[in-house]
């Protein structure tokens, strides 16, 4: 449906072998997207693995496997983030890490600010501006209209800027 | 560079750095299959596949054959009929007796093998889209990747397209495009092509007339308390609320004060659970479908291979809960099948191309 970096699997045999090949070719993109959505490579790998496991039983019936994989990753990452948030809430009661800003080099606070956005806004920013998904793919994955994607994008950027300004300003 | 562009550049850079840690190759074997929560039983899939297959038969042909007995032979044994492309509406199939005639030399009506053949005129459609030609041919695009130059997300190939009629196109990096135009013409479902009869700049009337789908009603369906709704102070605990049993969806009204939340089941129990985590103004109302049910239906639609959806979304508003799927052209037969499968109006098909009446 959309421009994709995922491999074309039309020429691949049926059955498990076909899924294995799809898995190997699509895996890296899937983990990258999930890493962007979760903010962590290990969590991204877990999300991608679960997404592949979920689509495997349906793979033979899917016309748009890429689209299904995208939506599954976005949904699994959402669930993963909820579990992580609950864990973080407990940890923040005992640990309050210092914020350090190093504007010349890395900006870890930017990813922190990104992680604090509502999930749909974060996913929109990551998928639209980093993973280069189009609006329709994001809308489908998030279960909303393309116009809502644009709204998430606007609000997400504004919130991200506010968050960074607040941190820089103290 | 604008503030947004600069922020996006920094965000991309950080995400690139983060993703440097992604291994180049996956684990040796793909994971074993697991079922996602709420996966439909296989029998349901069979039923859906059968319904979809029947719909394909119904919508695939442009020729309508009328007057056939229910017990008549399947369509592949009917006399051959011609397609609209080489038949005028008044034509009848060679070898088939026209309606109202009789066999010469008798006064009896024509035998039951006589059929009427009615041929549809090619349907005209109108829409608003972006035309992009990246050097491989012009496409009328309905979802666009906002790069420079833009790229076509979903769209149809334009037949016999000429840029001569367009004087506002832009050219960049070998791509020619025009952001938004009105187009009227013929759509070929099988080839996914569009032959434009008319193209022109979009008017306000076009935008209103060719709007897609139903605009959700995000009003507050509860009466305002005496003295008005209290100001909103608390951040909405969306994740926690959506975990309450029977949750269907939630929205905030235009004033950003009142959260409306819909639940299936016992509203008193749901509201009690909600009040434990949110104390500002809320309106709790009944729903017919949970968020999980809608997500499951959305997943089922995505797995249907016989139709291409441009987008599929779930909606919850003051009027109901539904899954909205955008197709290229109207699909009334599929709509009927989905109404039967999921319940009337639970799946709503909306069309990017609007038939010209």
Interface residues (C-beta under 8 A of the other chain):
Chain A: X1 X2 X3 X19 X20 X23 X24 X27 X28 X31 X32 X35 X36 X39 X41 X44 X45 X49 X50 X52 X53 X54 X56 X57 X58 X61 X62 X63 X64 X67 X68 X71 X72 X75 X82 X85 X106 X107 X108 X110 X111 X114 X118 X125 X126 X129 X130 X132 X133 X134 X135 X136 X137 X139 X140 X142 X143 X144 X145 X146 X157 X160 X161 X164
Chain B: X3 X4 X7 X8 X10 X11 X12 X13 X14 X15 X16 X17 X18 X19 X21 X22 X23 X24 X25 X26 X27 X29 X30 X31 X32 X33 X34 X35 X36 X39 X45 X142 X143 X144 X145 X146 X147 X151 X152 X153 X154 X213 X238 X239 X243 X294 X295 X298 X299 X302 X303 X304 X305 X306 X308 X309 X310 X311 X312 X313 X314
